[in-house]
């Protein structure tokens, strides 16, 4: 299997192994922490959860994080990246422990969200540092392409495993309630600490940056970032293949976000009221969706080789358009779990194809800025979907209208991408 073969090649590199260990531990802790927050916000018996409350939580946790993203690189390029990975994860361990205390103290929601937002804000620096450090631990462009493909996928799988572990701990620990939520958050804090300490296995200067590339003044660097983002938007507007796939990916992310809120509300009310364990079903859905992400990493290179990037996106969107109403409208656990796998595969498969198009269509000088804007689009679409869901969904999550709306959007994406599929574009697209 090509994925396994590539991973074996990369794991022979000692510094890559060490950087990968930091990524896996960091994102494992992310999964634990985020699942603990979801369980506290959605399943805490002390709270009367609504779609609007879920949308508000997503907005608080994702939007500031996204807006910070383009500026994270400015500071990141002024600090030694090994130290960012060390102190960033240690800081997150302390902040996560503080979140556990706030859960036990039953503080106001705004204070809880400030604590959670602090952890996710630091996360922006850690993830950017991990990506920026990759060229320093692999040799040659071929291996760098492998590393760029495998490292984020491995991190996503680690985050999924962390979420599954969090749900499992919450289910097996007797008593439940706020003390269990706090315990799971503390587990995440411990893994953050382990991630930070594992960075000490690398020399402090190994991951860069080189001091000679720094701009002399921070204010100059920040202003140049603002101007650079504006230039990036103009560059993107002139690269229609990249702009098209980004628009398609944003719409597919919107659909995924809306279906996520539906699943949360079904687990919290409809299935729990019917006698099922809603939290266990949510944990299972996360695991199944993670399996879909992994399947996408395996299948996408083969599919793109036969269908092209646009053709694969068309298939992902069209398949979702057909399967979403068929699997979703019964609003029953078994078909929804199948949908979680299919949508995990389709969403991640389309994202991998989108990344490929953007990397090929965008000039190297603009690539970092476009991916920063891509990150903002990704999260804004998800939060926007939660807001739309909040205005449509009933308390139990059963909304035929929202499921059909999602299916129509998937179909429009498929039609729009198919329309441009055979138009001449730059070679390799």
Secondary structure, DSSP 8 states (H G I E B T S, - for coil): -HHHHHHHHHHTSHHHHHHHHHHHHHHHHHHHHHHHHHIIIII-TTS---HHHHHHHHIIIIIHHHHHHHHHHHHHTTS-HHHHHHHHHHHHHHHHHHHHHHHHHT--HHHHHHHHHHHHHHHHHHHHHHHHHGGGTS-SHHHHHHHHHHHHHHHHHHHHHHHHHHHHHHHHSSS-SHHHHHHHHHHHHHHHHHHHHHGGGS-TTTT---GGGS-S-HHHHHHHHHHHHHHHHHHHHT-HHHHHHHHHHHHHHHHHHHHHHHHHHIIIIIHHHTTS-HHHHHHHHHHHHHHHHHHHHHHHHHHHHHHHHHHHHHHHHHHHHHHHHHHHTT--HHHHHHHHHHHHHHHHHHHHHHHHHHHHHS-HHHHHHHHHHHHHHHHHHHHHHHHHHHHH--TT---HHHHHHHHHHHHHHHHHHHHHHTS--STT-
